Amino acid sequence: MLAVELNRANYEYDVNSIVKAFYPDEQVSVLTPAMREEKREGLKGDVRIRIRLQEDGAWVTIDGETYDWNGPEKVLDNGKSHMDTAPESEEPMAEKAYKYGFKCFLYRVLSQVTGKSLPWGNLTGIRPTKIAYQLLEQGKCEEEIIEYYREKYYVSREKATLSVNISRRERALLASLNHEENGAGVGYSLYIGIPFCPTTCLYCSFTSFPISGYRKIVDSYLDSLLREMEYVAECCRGKILDSVYIGGGTPTTLEPEQLNRLFGQLKALFDFSTVKEFTVEAGRADSITEEKLQVIRRYDATRISVNPQTMNQKTLEYIGRRASVEQVEEAYRLARGMGFDNINMDLILGLPGEGEKEVQYTMDRVAELAPDSLTVHSLAVKRASRLNQLVQEKGVGMLRNTDETMRIAAEGAERLGLVPYYLYRQKNMSGNFENVGYAKEGKLGLYNILIMEEKQSIVALGAGSISKRVYLDGRIERSENVKDVALYIGKIDEMIERKRKLLTDF
């Protein structure tokens, strides 16, 4: 345990993220004045870093050595502050400038003490591509943007270049949508969540319930889902539907007749003539059958996922995925043989027991299948996952994601003719890296870009889903559905009422 003593609230997230990135093998806990005294007392023996924020600066003590900071650096870009490209927040500009300066100071100190530099520098709580996207909108050239990342956030040239390249592709794809010019606010996307899985994976924290214990209420769940769907269809009449994403969970835990019922109502209620992408996460190979794929094919899904996460059988068994590598390959070839021409595969780097050798093996097996897109995730240890408990028992050293494993994945994608097109980061991500989506040109995942860049409203249905309304002035409002399936069914009228409040005058 590495405890950090901090004297001011609202800085915990940034401090924890930066310290954790420099000390990946440690369990980091930030002690604040608001923390319960008994917890503070229990962690005081582990305090190795003390941070005191003051009006005119700050000081940091690490293992007895103290470092001082004399306040925000007053560096301007054409009269604008560093924080102009950061996400909107309610903080006054002076507070934003202070926080930015402090994060730079903390990064420099930790870099000096550990002798490390981080691939994403001191970026926390921000989607890296958002910076490049906005600077491209301002007319900045590639080299200017790369230098901005490097000078202002200490981001490596490699990651800065990746962000710029991805942002260019995002802008080109989003230019065709109705979210800005040519009918601002007209377009929207639809997400439908199926919160069931064959089993719950070791690392999972999504809204997902083992189907074996929920089969008796799946039809009731669909009844409620279709009621919510009917309301949204009426509410969004006159809007342009750009993309539809069926996710979860694992949608193919539904039986063929249940899938047929869901897709039949979906197509009956919504105008698909404008839909540019219709994705169904077939997901787990142990839930995929020819009959289910026939239903998906019948309703003209344009993109599906067959997700192995790894092609190492030993790892699959360890993380609780029952489908074998052979089943993954069979499911993929079945889908390809049935005419699906846009198949994605999800992979996770940093799984327990996996290093360069295992990642290379996975990429070689995947290359034989030649999917149309790859989504490469860096493992993130979620608090609600069983993996989190395991890490606390055995130490985070059991997980290993490195520059080399990321390179192997990137080179494997390039070998398949895939280009990076979307990127995001998460808290507690293995190796302080990122998740990257790769795809063939012409087959970039539209919904994936929309959910990251927040350029369009996304109306989400089902247990645990979160709708996001994007206003013309850039404001974003959200509405959440309850996660528990039984509660969702019992409170469907309340879920619809939440939608009504969010989508009034939509």
C-alpha positions as CSV (number, residue, x, y, z in Angstrom):
1,M,0.0,0.0,0.0
2,L,1.2,3.5,-0.9
3,A,-0.8,6.2,0.9
4,V,-0.8,9.8,-0.2
5,E,-1.8,12.5,2.4
6,L,-3.6,15.4,0.7
7,N,-4.9,18.5,2.4
8,R,-7.5,19.6,-0.1
9,A,-10.6,18.0,-1.6
10,N,-11.4,17.8,-5.4
11,Y,-7.8,16.8,-6.3
12,E,-8.0,13.1,-5.2
13,Y,-8.7,11.8,-8.7
14,D,-5.8,13.5,-10.4
15,V,-3.4,12.7,-7.6
16,N,-4.4,9.1,-7.5
17,S,-4.2,8.7,-11.3
18,I,-0.7,10.3,-11.6
19,V,0.8,8.6,-8.6
20,K,-0.7,5.2,-9.6
21,A,0.8,5.6,-13.1
22,F,4.3,6.1,-11.6
23,Y,3.9,3.3,-9.1
24,P,1.9,0.7,-11.0
25,D,2.8,-2.2,-8.6
26,E,1.4,-0.4,-5.6
27,Q,-2.2,-0.1,-4.2
28,V,-2.6,3.7,-4.0
29,S,-4.9,5.4,-1.5
30,V,-5.3,9.2,-1.1
31,L,-6.1,10.4,2.4
32,T,-8.1,13.7,2.6
33,P,-9.4,15.7,5.5
34,A,-12.9,14.4,4.7
35,M,-11.9,10.8,5.1
36,R,-13.2,8.9,8.1
37,E,-10.7,9.1,10.9
38,E,-10.6,5.4,11.5
39,K,-9.6,4.8,7.8
40,R,-7.0,7.6,8.0
41,E,-5.5,6.0,11.1
42,G,-5.3,2.6,9.5
43,L,-3.3,4.0,6.5
44,K,-1.0,6.5,8.3
45,G,1.7,4.0,8.5
46,D,1.7,3.6,4.8
47,V,2.0,7.4,4.0
48,R,5.1,7.9,1.8
49,I,3.9,11.0,-0.1
50,R,2.5,14.2,1.5
51,I,1.0,17.0,-0.6
52,R,0.1,20.4,0.7
53,L,-1.8,22.7,-1.6
54,Q,-1.6,26.4,-0.8
55,E,-3.0,29.5,-2.4
56,D,0.3,30.5,-4.0
57,G,1.8,27.1,-4.7
58,A,2.3,23.7,-3.1
59,W,4.9,21.3,-1.7
60,V,5.3,17.6,-2.0
61,T,7.3,15.4,0.3
62,I,8.3,11.9,-1.0
63,D,10.2,9.6,1.3
64,G,11.4,12.5,3.4
65,E,12.5,14.7,0.4
66,T,10.5,17.9,-0.1
67,Y,9.9,19.7,-3.4
68,D,8.3,23.2,-3.7
69,W,6.1,24.8,-6.4
70,N,5.5,28.5,-6.5
71,G,2.2,28.6,-8.2
72,P,0.6,28.3,-11.7
73,E,2.9,28.7,-14.7
74,K,1.6,31.7,-16.7
75,V,2.1,30.3,-20.2
76,L,-0.4,31.4,-22.8
77,D,-1.2,30.3,-26.4
78,N,-2.5,33.3,-28.4
79,G,-3.9,34.8,-25.3
80,K,-5.6,31.5,-24.3
81,S,-4.8,29.3,-21.3
82,H,-3.6,25.7,-21.4
83,M,-7.0,24.6,-20.3
84,D,-8.9,25.8,-23.4
85,T,-8.8,22.3,-24.9
86,A,-9.8,20.5,-21.7
87,P,-13.4,19.2,-21.1
88,E,-15.8,21.8,-19.9
89,S,-16.2,22.0,-16.1
90,E,-17.8,24.2,-13.5
91,E,-14.4,25.3,-12.1
92,P,-13.4,29.0,-12.4
93,M,-10.6,29.6,-14.8
94,A,-8.2,30.5,-11.9
95,E,-8.8,27.1,-10.3
96,K,-8.4,25.3,-13.7
97,A,-5.0,27.1,-14.2
98,Y,-3.9,26.1,-10.6
99,K,-4.9,22.5,-11.1
100,Y,-3.1,22.3,-14.5
101,G,0.0,23.8,-13.0
102,F,-0.1,21.5,-10.0
103,K,-0.5,18.4,-12.2
104,C,2.6,19.5,-14.2
105,F,4.6,20.0,-11.0
106,L,3.5,16.7,-9.5
107,Y,4.4,14.9,-12.8
108,R,7.9,16.5,-12.9
109,V,8.6,15.6,-9.3
110,L,7.5,12.0,-9.7
111,S,9.4,11.7,-13.0
112,Q,12.5,12.9,-11.2
113,V,12.1,10.6,-8.2
114,T,11.3,7.5,-10.2
115,G,13.4,8.2,-13.3
116,K,10.3,7.4,-15.5
117,S,8.3,9.2,-18.1
118,L,4.7,8.2,-18.9
119,P,3.4,7.7,-22.4
120,W,0.4,9.9,-21.8
121,G,2.2,12.3,-19.5
122,N,0.0,14.0,-16.9
123,L,-3.3,13.6,-18.8
124,T,-6.0,12.5,-16.4
125,G,-9.7,12.6,-16.7
126,I,-9.6,13.6,-20.4
127,R,-10.0,11.8,-23.7
128,P,-6.6,12.3,-25.4
129,T,-8.1,12.7,-28.9
130,K,-10.4,15.5,-27.8
131,I,-7.4,17.8,-27.7
132,A,-6.3,17.0,-31.2
133,Y,-9.8,17.1,-32.5
134,Q,-10.3,20.7,-31.2
135,L,-7.0,21.9,-32.4
136,L,-7.6,20.5,-35.9
137,E,-10.9,22.4,-35.8
138,Q,-8.9,25.5,-35.1
139,G,-6.7,24.9,-38.1
140,K,-3.6,23.8,-36.4
141,C,-1.2,21.6,-38.4
142,E,0.0,18.2,-37.2
143,E,3.4,19.2,-35.9
144,E,1.9,22.1,-33.9
145,I,-0.6,19.7,-32.3
146,I,2.1,17.2,-31.5
147,E,4.3,19.8,-29.9
148,Y,1.3,21.0,-27.9
149,Y,0.8,17.5,-26.4
150,R,4.5,17.2,-25.7
151,E,5.1,20.7,-24.1
152,K,1.8,21.1,-22.2
153,Y,1.1,17.5,-21.1
154,Y,4.5,15.7,-21.4
155,V,2.9,13.2,-23.8
156,S,5.3,11.1,-25.9
157,R,5.6,11.9,-29.6
158,E,4.3,8.4,-30.4
159,K,1.0,8.9,-28.5
160,A,0.6,12.5,-29.7
161,T,1.0,11.3,-33.3
162,L,-1.5,8.5,-32.7
163,S,-4.0,11.0,-31.3
164,V,-3.7,13.3,-34.3
165,N,-4.1,10.5,-36.8
166,I,-7.2,9.1,-35.1
167,S,-8.7,12.6,-34.8
168,R,-8.3,13.1,-38.5
169,R,-10.2,9.9,-39.2
170,E,-12.9,10.8,-36.7
171,R,-13.5,14.2,-38.2
172,A,-13.7,12.8,-41.7
173,L,-16.3,10.3,-40.6
174,L,-18.4,12.6,-38.4
175,A,-18.5,15.3,-41.1
176,S,-21.2,13.2,-42.8
177,L,-23.5,13.3,-39.8
178,N,-26.3,15.7,-38.8
179,H,-24.8,16.9,-35.5
180,E,-23.5,20.3,-36.5
181,E,-23.9,21.9,-39.9
182,N,-26.8,20.9,-42.2
183,G,-29.4,20.4,-39.6
184,A,-27.7,20.7,-36.3
185,G,-29.1,18.4,-33.6
186,V,-31.2,16.3,-35.9
187,G,-29.1,13.1,-35.8
188,Y,-29.0,10.7,-32.9
189,S,-27.8,7.1,-32.2
190,L,-29.5,4.2,-30.4
191,Y,-28.0,1.8,-27.9
192,I,-29.9,-1.3,-26.7
193,G,-28.4,-3.2,-23.8
194,I,-28.9,-7.0,-23.2
195,P,-27.4,-7.5,-19.7
196,F,-26.9,-11.3,-19.8
197,C,-23.8,-13.4,-20.3
198,P,-23.0,-17.1,-20.4
199,T,-20.7,-16.4,-17.3
200,T,-19.2,-13.3,-15.7
201,C,-15.5,-12.9,-16.6
202,L,-12.9,-12.2,-14.0
203,Y,-12.2,-8.7,-15.1
204,C,-15.8,-7.6,-15.9
205,S,-17.7,-4.8,-14.1
206,F,-20.3,-4.2,-16.8
207,T,-24.0,-4.7,-16.1
208,S,-24.0,-8.4,-16.8
209,F,-25.8,-11.3,-15.2
210,P,-25.2,-15.1,-15.8
211,I,-28.0,-16.2,-18.1
212,S,-28.4,-19.5,-16.3
213,G,-30.0,-17.8,-13.3
214,Y,-32.1,-15.3,-15.4
215,R,-33.7,-17.4,-18.2
216,K,-37.2,-17.3,-16.6
217,I,-37.3,-13.5,-16.7
218,V,-35.7,-12.8,-20.0
219,D,-39.1,-12.5,-21.8
220,S,-40.2,-10.1,-19.1
221,Y,-37.1,-8.1,-19.6
222,L,-37.8,-7.9,-23.3
223,D,-41.4,-6.8,-22.6
224,S,-40.0,-3.9,-20.6
225,L,-37.3,-3.1,-23.1
226,L,-39.9,-3.0,-26.0
227,R,-42.0,-0.6,-23.9
228,E,-39.1,1.7,-23.5
229,M,-38.3,1.3,-27.2
230,E,-41.8,2.3,-28.2
231,Y,-41.6,5.5,-26.1
232,V,-38.3,6.4,-27.6
233,A,-39.4,5.7,-31.2
234,E,-42.4,8.1,-30.7
235,C,-40.2,10.7,-28.9
236,C,-37.6,10.7,-31.6
237,R,-39.9,10.8,-34.6
238,G,-38.6,13.3,-37.1
239,K,-35.0,12.8,-36.0
240,I,-32.4,11.1,-38.1
241,L,-31.2,7.8,-36.8
242,D,-27.5,7.4,-37.7
243,S,-26.3,4.3,-35.9
244,V,-27.8,1.5,-33.8
245,Y,-25.7,-0.6,-31.4
246,I,-26.9,-3.8,-29.6
247,G,-24.5,-4.5,-26.7
248,G,-24.4,-5.9,-23.2
249,G,-23.6,-8.3,-21.7
250,T,-23.8,-10.6,-24.6
251,P,-26.8,-10.1,-26.9
252,T,-26.5,-13.6,-28.3
253,T,-27.4,-15.1,-24.9
254,L,-31.0,-14.5,-26.2
255,E,-32.6,-17.4,-28.0
256,P,-33.2,-17.1,-31.8
257,E,-37.0,-16.4,-31.3
258,Q,-36.1,-13.7,-28.7
259,L,-33.6,-12.1,-31.0
260,N,-36.2,-12.2,-33.8
261,R,-38.8,-10.5,-31.5
262,L,-36.3,-7.8,-30.5
263,F,-35.0,-7.0,-34.0
264,G,-38.5,-7.3,-35.6
265,Q,-39.9,-4.6,-33.2
266,L,-36.8,-2.5,-33.6
267,K,-37.1,-2.4,-37.4
268,A,-40.9,-1.8,-37.2
269,L,-40.6,1.1,-34.8
270,F,-37.6,3.0,-36.2
271,D,-36.8,4.3,-39.7
272,F,-33.6,2.5,-40.7
273,S,-33.4,4.2,-44.1
274,T,-30.8,6.7,-42.7
275,V,-28.9,4.2,-40.5
276,K,-25.2,4.1,-41.5
277,E,-24.2,1.3,-39.1
278,F,-26.1,-1.4,-37.3
279,T,-23.9,-3.3,-34.9
280,V,-24.7,-6.4,-32.9
281,E,-22.2,-7.7,-30.4
282,A,-22.4,-11.5,-31.0
283,G,-19.6,-11.5,-28.5
284,R,-18.9,-14.8,-26.7
285,A,-18.4,-17.8,-29.0
286,D,-20.1,-20.1,-26.6
287,S,-23.4,-18.1,-27.2
288,I,-23.1,-18.1,-31.0
289,T,-25.1,-20.5,-33.1
290,E,-26.0,-20.7,-36.8
291,E,-29.7,-20.0,-36.0
292,K,-28.8,-16.8,-34.1
293,L,-26.5,-15.6,-36.8
294,Q,-29.3,-16.2,-39.3
295,V,-31.6,-13.9,-37.4
296,I,-29.0,-11.2,-37.2
297,R,-28.3,-11.6,-40.9
298,R,-32.0,-11.5,-41.7
299,Y,-32.3,-8.0,-40.1
300,D,-29.3,-6.7,-42.0
301,A,-26.8,-6.0,-39.2
302,T,-23.9,-4.3,-40.9
303,R,-21.3,-5.1,-38.2
304,I,-20.9,-7.8,-35.6
305,S,-18.3,-8.7,-33.0
306,V,-16.9,-12.2,-32.2
307,N,-14.7,-11.4,-29.1
308,P,-12.0,-13.8,-27.9
309,Q,-10.1,-11.4,-25.6
310,T,-7.1,-13.7,-26.0
311,M,-6.3,-16.8,-28.1
312,N,-4.5,-18.5,-25.2
313,Q,-6.6,-21.4,-23.9
314,K,-5.1,-21.3,-20.4
315,T,-5.9,-17.7,-20.0
316,L,-9.5,-18.1,-21.2
317,E,-10.0,-20.7,-18.6
318,Y,-8.5,-18.6,-15.9
319,I,-10.6,-15.5,-16.6
320,G,-13.8,-17.6,-16.8
321,R,-14.6,-17.6,-20.5
322,R,-15.8,-21.0,-21.3
323,A,-15.5,-20.8,-25.1
324,S,-12.3,-22.5,-26.4
325,V,-10.0,-21.0,-28.9
326,E,-11.3,-23.5,-31.4
327,Q,-14.9,-22.4,-30.7
328,V,-13.9,-18.8,-31.3
329,E,-12.4,-19.7,-34.7
330,E,-15.5,-21.9,-35.6
331,A,-17.9,-19.0,-34.7
332,Y,-15.8,-16.5,-36.7
333,R,-15.7,-18.8,-39.8
334,L,-19.4,-19.5,-39.5
335,A,-20.2,-15.8,-39.5
336,R,-17.9,-15.1,-42.4
337,G,-19.3,-18.0,-44.4
338,M,-22.8,-16.6,-43.8
339,G,-21.9,-13.4,-45.5
340,F,-20.9,-11.0,-42.6
341,D,-18.3,-8.7,-44.2
342,N,-17.6,-6.5,-41.2
343,I,-16.5,-8.6,-38.2
344,N,-14.7,-7.1,-35.2
345,M,-12.7,-9.0,-32.6
346,D,-12.0,-7.6,-29.1
347,L,-8.6,-8.3,-27.4
348,I,-7.3,-7.5,-24.0
349,L,-3.6,-6.9,-23.2
350,G,-2.3,-7.3,-19.6
351,L,-4.5,-10.3,-18.7
352,P,-3.1,-12.4,-15.8
353,G,-0.1,-14.5,-16.8
354,E,0.2,-12.9,-20.2
355,G,3.3,-11.2,-21.6
356,E,4.9,-10.6,-25.0
357,K,5.0,-14.3,-26.0
358,E,1.2,-14.8,-25.3
359,V,0.2,-11.5,-27.0
360,Q,2.3,-12.5,-30.1
361,Y,0.6,-15.9,-30.2
362,T,-2.8,-14.2,-30.0
363,M,-2.0,-11.8,-32.8
364,D,-0.7,-14.6,-35.0
365,R,-3.9,-16.7,-34.5
366,V,-6.1,-13.6,-35.2
367,A,-4.1,-12.8,-38.3
368,E,-5.1,-16.2,-39.7
369,L,-8.8,-15.2,-39.4
370,A,-8.3,-11.6,-40.8
371,P,-11.1,-9.7,-39.1
372,D,-12.2,-6.4,-40.5
373,S,-11.5,-4.6,-37.2
374,L,-9.7,-5.1,-33.9
375,T,-10.5,-3.4,-30.6
376,V,-7.4,-3.7,-28.5
377,H,-8.0,-3.0,-24.8
378,S,-5.4,-2.4,-22.1
379,L,-6.8,-4.2,-19.0
380,A,-8.3,-1.9,-16.5
381,V,-8.8,-3.2,-13.0
382,K,-12.4,-2.2,-12.0
383,R,-13.4,-2.0,-8.4
384,A,-16.5,-4.1,-8.9
385,S,-14.7,-6.9,-10.7
386,R,-13.5,-10.2,-9.1
387,L,-10.1,-9.4,-10.6
388,N,-9.8,-6.4,-8.2
389,Q,-10.0,-8.7,-5.2
390,L,-7.4,-11.0,-6.8
391,V,-5.0,-8.1,-7.4
392,Q,-5.3,-7.0,-3.7
393,E,-4.4,-10.6,-2.6
394,K,-1.6,-11.3,-5.1
395,G,-0.4,-7.8,-6.0
396,V,-0.8,-5.9,-9.3
397,G,2.5,-7.4,-10.4
398,M,0.5,-10.4,-11.7
399,L,-0.7,-8.1,-14.6
400,R,1.8,-7.0,-17.2
401,N,1.2,-4.7,-20.1
402,T,4.3,-3.1,-21.7
403,D,5.4,-0.9,-24.6
404,E,6.3,-4.2,-26.3
405,T,2.9,-5.8,-26.0
406,M,1.3,-2.6,-27.3
407,R,3.7,-2.6,-30.2
408,I,3.0,-6.2,-31.0
409,A,-0.7,-5.5,-31.1
410,A,-0.3,-2.3,-33.2
411,E,2.0,-4.1,-35.7
412,G,-0.4,-7.0,-35.9
413,A,-3.2,-4.6,-36.8
414,E,-1.1,-2.9,-39.4
415,R,-0.2,-6.3,-40.9
416,L,-3.9,-6.9,-41.4
417,G,-4.3,-3.6,-43.2
418,L,-6.1,-2.0,-40.2
419,V,-5.7,1.7,-39.2
420,P,-6.3,3.2,-35.7
421,Y,-9.6,5.1,-35.7
422,Y,-10.7,5.6,-32.1
423,L,-9.0,5.7,-28.7
424,Y,-9.9,6.1,-25.0
425,R,-8.3,5.6,-21.6
426,Q,-9.6,4.4,-18.3
427,K,-8.6,4.7,-14.7
428,N,-6.3,1.9,-13.3
429,M,-5.4,0.8,-16.8
430,S,-2.6,-1.7,-17.1
431,G,0.7,0.0,-18.0
432,N,-0.9,3.5,-18.2
433,F,-1.7,2.8,-21.9
434,E,-5.0,3.0,-23.8
435,N,-7.7,1.2,-25.7
436,V,-7.4,1.5,-29.5
437,G,-9.9,0.5,-32.2
438,Y,-8.3,-0.5,-35.5
439,A,-10.3,-1.1,-38.7
440,K,-10.1,-1.3,-42.5
441,E,-10.7,2.0,-44.2
442,G,-14.4,2.2,-45.0
443,K,-15.3,0.0,-42.0
444,L,-14.5,2.3,-39.1
445,G,-16.9,1.8,-36.2
446,L,-19.2,4.9,-36.2
447,Y,-20.9,4.3,-32.9
448,N,-17.5,3.9,-31.2
449,I,-16.4,7.3,-32.3
450,L,-19.7,8.9,-31.4
451,I,-19.7,7.5,-27.8
452,M,-16.2,8.8,-27.3
453,E,-16.3,12.3,-28.9
454,E,-19.8,13.2,-27.6
455,K,-20.8,15.0,-30.8
456,Q,-24.2,13.4,-30.9
457,S,-27.0,12.4,-28.5
458,I,-27.2,8.7,-27.8
459,V,-30.4,7.3,-26.5
460,A,-29.8,4.1,-24.5
461,L,-32.3,1.5,-23.5
462,G,-32.2,-1.4,-21.1
463,A,-30.9,-2.2,-17.6
464,G,-27.7,-0.3,-16.7
465,S,-27.7,1.9,-19.9
466,I,-26.9,5.6,-19.8
467,S,-28.5,8.0,-22.3
468,K,-26.5,11.1,-23.2
469,R,-28.1,14.2,-24.7
470,V,-25.7,16.6,-26.4
471,Y,-27.1,20.1,-26.8
472,L,-26.1,22.6,-29.6
473,D,-24.2,24.7,-27.1
474,G,-22.1,21.7,-26.0
475,R,-23.9,21.0,-22.8
476,I,-24.3,17.3,-22.0
477,E,-27.1,15.8,-19.8
478,R,-27.4,12.1,-18.8
479,S,-30.1,9.8,-17.7
480,E,-29.4,6.4,-16.2
481,N,-31.4,3.3,-16.1
482,V,-31.2,1.1,-13.0
483,K,-28.7,-1.8,-13.3
484,D,-30.6,-4.6,-11.6
485,V,-32.8,-6.5,-14.1
486,A,-35.7,-7.1,-11.7
487,L,-35.7,-3.5,-10.7
488,Y,-35.6,-2.4,-14.3
489,I,-38.6,-4.5,-15.1
490,G,-40.5,-3.3,-12.0
491,K,-39.7,0.3,-12.5
492,I,-40.0,0.5,-16.3
493,D,-42.5,3.4,-16.0
494,E,-39.9,5.4,-14.0
495,M,-37.2,4.6,-16.6
496,I,-39.6,6.0,-19.3
497,E,-40.3,9.0,-17.2
498,R,-36.5,9.7,-16.9
499,K,-36.3,9.5,-20.7
500,R,-39.2,11.9,-21.0
501,K,-37.4,14.5,-18.8
502,L,-34.2,14.1,-20.7
503,L,-35.7,14.2,-24.2
504,T,-38.3,17.0,-23.7
505,D,-38.0,19.3,-26.8
506,F,-35.5,16.8,-28.3
